Amino acid sequence: MLGQVETEPIGSFVYQKRRSSGPELVRVDVYLIEVATQLDSWPEQDERQRAWFTLLDAAHAVSDHGLRDLLQAFAVKTPTLPPSSRKLE
């Protein structure tokens, strides 16, 4: 994807990342991006599947509770945005 990324995160969450050396707590800052172009290929395309969701649908699709809470809270704060503006990948 190519686009304009906001300079301030909408929030953050912490999750436990699996590493060969063992689990590690990682903090993730989440930023909005206004997508201008969707690329046909990208570096992680063999590791990740691209899908578009509304914020609430994304919140229901993720397994991490911290990310789910962040997406739900942001969806509540932005109910006036048109649905196409409330989608994340």
Backbone as CSV, one residue per row, in Angstrom:
resi,resn,N_x,N_y,N_z,CA_x,CA_y,CA_z,C_x,C_y,C_z
1,MET,0.837,-1.173,0.000,0.000,0.000,0.000,0.879,1.233,0.000
2,LEU,0.399,2.222,-0.645,1.023,3.538,-0.598,-0.031,4.518,-0.131
3,GLY,0.367,5.457,0.697,-0.593,6.432,1.183,0.012,7.348,2.221
4,GLN,-0.849,8.175,2.788,-0.441,9.146,3.787,-0.713,8.598,5.182
5,VAL,0.342,8.458,5.989,0.224,7.944,7.352,0.106,9.116,8.317
6,GLU,-0.842,9.008,9.258,-0.980,10.038,10.291,0.282,10.061,11.152
7,THR,0.620,11.226,11.684,1.839,11.353,12.483,1.651,10.890,13.924
8,GLU,0.417,10.878,14.417,0.143,10.441,15.791,-0.623,9.121,15.768
9,PRO,-0.257,8.184,16.644,-0.993,6.923,16.692,-2.396,7.126,17.260
10,ILE,-3.324,6.254,16.866,-4.673,6.300,17.444,-4.691,5.557,18.779
11,GLY,-3.638,4.830,19.056,-3.514,4.100,20.306,-2.426,3.061,20.199
12,SER,-2.311,2.261,21.237,-1.312,1.199,21.247,-1.847,0.018,22.041
13,PHE,-1.189,-1.115,21.874,-1.527,-2.305,22.643,-0.258,-3.130,22.822
14,VAL,-0.294,-4.025,23.781,0.838,-4.895,24.070,0.400,-6.335,23.830
15,TYR,1.260,-7.109,23.192,0.951,-8.524,23.003,2.212,-9.354,23.188
16,GLN,2.021,-10.641,23.344,3.139,-11.554,23.526,3.503,-12.174,22.186
17,LYS,4.694,-11.815,21.691,5.176,-12.320,20.406,5.984,-13.590,20.635
18,ARG,5.730,-14.595,19.800,6.488,-15.840,19.883,7.797,-15.689,19.125
19,ARG,8.867,-15.971,19.800,10.199,-15.942,19.191,10.871,-17.289,19.458
20,SER,11.897,-17.600,18.667,12.619,-18.861,18.885,13.266,-18.887,20.262
21,SER,13.601,-17.715,20.803,14.217,-17.630,22.129,13.172,-17.633,23.249
22,GLY,11.903,-17.644,22.866,10.830,-17.631,23.858,9.922,-16.439,23.662
23,PRO,8.823,-16.380,24.424,7.875,-15.276,24.257,8.468,-13.942,24.712
24,GLU,8.026,-12.873,24.039,8.507,-11.529,24.354,7.328,-10.563,24.279
25,LEU,7.192,-9.699,25.276,6.147,-8.680,25.242,6.560,-7.569,24.283
26,VAL,5.639,-7.183,23.404,5.909,-6.171,22.388,4.805,-5.125,22.436
27,ARG,5.179,-3.861,22.397,4.209,-2.771,22.322,4.072,-2.358,20.865
28,VAL,2.829,-2.217,20.404,2.539,-1.845,19.024,1.773,-0.526,19.026
29,ASP,2.283,0.475,18.331,1.555,1.720,18.104,0.784,1.577,16.803
30,VAL,-0.478,2.000,16.786,-1.347,1.844,15.619,-1.602,3.210,14.996
31,TYR,-1.332,3.317,13.708,-1.492,4.566,12.958,-2.527,4.379,11.856
32,LEU,-3.261,5.438,11.578,-4.163,5.436,10.430,-3.367,5.748,9.172
33,ILE,-3.796,5.176,8.069,-3.210,5.487,6.770,-4.350,5.705,5.784
34,GLU,-4.233,6.780,5.036,-5.171,7.020,3.935,-4.543,6.383,2.704
35,VAL,-5.124,5.288,2.266,-4.548,4.512,1.172,-4.801,5.214,-0.154
36,ALA,-3.719,5.441,-0.901,-3.818,6.048,-2.225,-3.716,4.985,-3.313
37,THR,-2.868,3.970,-3.070,-2.631,2.916,-4.050,-2.468,1.592,-3.331
38,GLN,-3.099,0.572,-3.856,-2.946,-0.784,-3.334,-2.032,-1.531,-4.288
39,LEU,-0.896,-1.989,-3.799,0.099,-2.639,-4.643,-0.289,-4.083,-4.960
40,ASP,0.105,-4.562,-6.138,-0.155,-5.944,-6.528,0.780,-6.920,-5.817
41,SER,1.965,-6.455,-5.436,2.888,-7.297,-4.685,3.524,-6.453,-3.587
42,TRP,3.913,-7.120,-2.490,4.511,-6.449,-1.351,5.402,-7.451,-0.626
43,PRO,6.348,-6.971,0.180,7.356,-7.863,0.761,6.797,-9.053,1.550
44,GLU,5.703,-8.902,2.276,5.197,-9.976,3.129,4.015,-10.730,2.505
45,GLN,3.853,-10.647,1.210,2.658,-11.233,0.590,2.565,-12.747,0.759
46,ASP,3.693,-13.426,0.963,3.650,-14.864,1.183,3.335,-15.213,2.641
47,GLU,3.369,-14.204,3.516,3.130,-14.422,4.944,1.794,-13.857,5.414
48,ARG,1.218,-12.928,4.677,-0.001,-12.255,5.110,-1.028,-12.234,3.981
49,GLN,-2.274,-12.330,4.386,-3.375,-12.246,3.428,-4.019,-10.870,3.571
50,ARG,-4.217,-10.195,2.468,-4.812,-8.855,2.499,-6.328,-8.985,2.489
51,ALA,-6.970,-8.233,3.380,-8.433,-8.194,3.443,-8.850,-6.856,4.021
52,TRP,-9.956,-6.329,3.545,-10.472,-5.053,4.024,-11.686,-5.301,4.911
53,PHE,-11.740,-4.578,6.035,-12.820,-4.707,7.009,-13.259,-3.330,7.487
54,THR,-14.492,-3.221,7.934,-14.861,-2.047,8.719,-14.144,-2.188,10.060
55,LEU,-14.077,-1.117,10.827,-13.407,-1.193,12.127,-14.046,-2.242,13.035
56,LEU,-15.368,-2.261,13.093,-16.037,-3.219,13.977,-15.854,-4.652,13.491
57,ASP,-15.911,-4.869,12.189,-15.664,-6.216,11.659,-14.218,-6.643,11.922
58,ALA,-13.288,-5.706,11.796,-11.883,-6.014,12.093,-11.721,-6.369,13.566
59,ALA,-12.399,-5.632,14.437,-12.320,-5.912,15.870,-12.796,-7.329,16.179
60,HIS,-13.829,-7.776,15.478,-14.336,-9.130,15.698,-13.424,-10.197,15.081
61,ALA,-12.624,-9.827,14.096,-11.783,-10.792,13.388,-10.427,-11.028,14.055
62,VAL,-9.947,-10.066,14.838,-8.616,-10.218,15.438,-8.693,-11.024,16.727
63,SER,-7.627,-11.735,17.030,-7.604,-12.560,18.240,-7.032,-11.814,19.440
64,ASP,-6.236,-10.777,19.201,-5.616,-10.049,20.302,-6.624,-9.115,20.962
65,HIS,-6.804,-9.259,22.263,-7.793,-8.454,22.985,-7.431,-6.969,23.008
66,GLY,-6.137,-6.648,23.095,-5.714,-5.251,23.105,-6.032,-4.552,21.799
67,LEU,-5.754,-5.209,20.682,-6.065,-4.643,19.369,-7.567,-4.560,19.177
68,ARG,-8.293,-5.584,19.615,-9.760,-5.577,19.514,-10.340,-4.375,20.262
69,ASP,-9.879,-4.144,21.485,-10.379,-3.016,22.276,-10.061,-1.678,21.606
70,LEU,-8.847,-1.558,21.053,-8.448,-0.325,20.382,-9.332,-0.058,19.167
71,LEU,-9.579,-1.072,18.348,-10.410,-0.908,17.150,-11.850,-0.550,17.526
72,GLN,-12.392,-1.211,18.543,-13.761,-0.916,18.975,-13.866,0.503,19.516
73,ALA,-12.895,0.922,20.317,-12.914,2.271,20.879,-12.813,3.322,19.782
74,PHE,-11.961,3.081,18.791,-11.823,4.050,17.703,-13.087,4.105,16.858
75,ALA,-13.727,2.964,16.644,-14.977,2.937,15.875,-16.057,3.753,16.577
76,VAL,-16.104,3.684,17.894,-17.088,4.453,18.667,-16.788,5.946,18.572
77,LYS,-15.496,6.311,18.547,-15.098,7.723,18.478,-15.308,8.320,17.096
78,THR,-15.468,7.499,16.049,-15.559,7.998,14.678,-16.833,7.551,13.969
79,PRO,-17.995,7.607,14.629,-19.206,7.084,13.968,-19.670,7.907,12.784
80,THR,-19.195,9.154,12.647,-19.658,9.997,11.546,-18.857,9.803,10.269
81,LEU,-17.754,9.050,10.338,-16.980,8.801,9.117,-17.769,7.888,8.197
82,PRO,-17.711,8.115,6.897,-18.378,7.189,5.969,-17.750,5.813,6.098
83,PRO,-18.513,4.736,5.871,-17.994,3.379,6.027,-16.702,3.119,5.275
84,SER,-16.558,3.671,4.080,-15.330,3.425,3.313,-14.120,4.075,3.963
85,SER,-14.328,5.088,4.822,-13.224,5.731,5.515,-12.892,5.040,6.821
86,ARG,-13.688,4.067,7.215,-13.489,3.394,8.493,-12.968,1.989,8.298
87,LYS,-12.328,1.740,7.175,-11.805,0.406,6.896,-10.324,0.344,7.166
88,LEU,-9.886,-0.775,7.702,-8.472,-1.039,7.939,-8.095,-2.335,7.258
89,GLU,-6.831,-2.486,7.000,-6.354,-3.758,6.464,-5.729,-4.534,7.581
